[in-house]
Amino acid sequence: MDNTGLVVDRSPLPPEIDGRVAAQLTFVAEADRLKTVLRASPLAAADRRENDAEHSWHLALMVLLLAEHSDEPIDVGHALKLVLVHDLVEVYAGDSPVFDAASVVDQHEREAAAADRLFPLLPADQARTVRELWEEFEAGVTPEARFCKAMDRLEPMLLNWLNRGGTWQMPGATEATVRAREAGVVAASSSLGAAADLLVEHGLRNGWIRRSPS
């Protein structure tokens, strides 16, 4: 029984399902755990925090709608793949809020270990493909990865603004650390970077972001 009171069947797949299909369905079932990983960011539409699966969907929608604002031409289909897989490792590694210094100390090591555990559940060819997509997002050196990382920064900024603070209220959030996140948006899109700057300016003006010492 899970924390909702529902009985959860964790039994293996029927033995008649084997080979490649069994491996793929096992991975899909394991990825369902992403729906239970809560992020620090609040939802705009409800009084609760978003989960990783919701976040990944929201980034995919943003990529689809906002790709025209990328400062470099991007392959939207490839970018959608990047945001779809970018947080899968958090099935095991959990979320690491950017304004929580303690949670990001060993983030890379935890996520690499999670990747080593999760992706091999897939058939070898797909495991390699998904791992490469995840590593491309993490490296952030392709136009698609840069734009996806920008969306990964812009989405919580928008949610914070809509919630009059959100994660900007965390102890580690100051004007300087928020501006550092904004820089990731600017790096991929001048127009979306300008929008992010306005969100931050409004946040500062309304007292939702602590100003850095002068």
Disulfide bonds with the S-S distance in Angstrom:
none
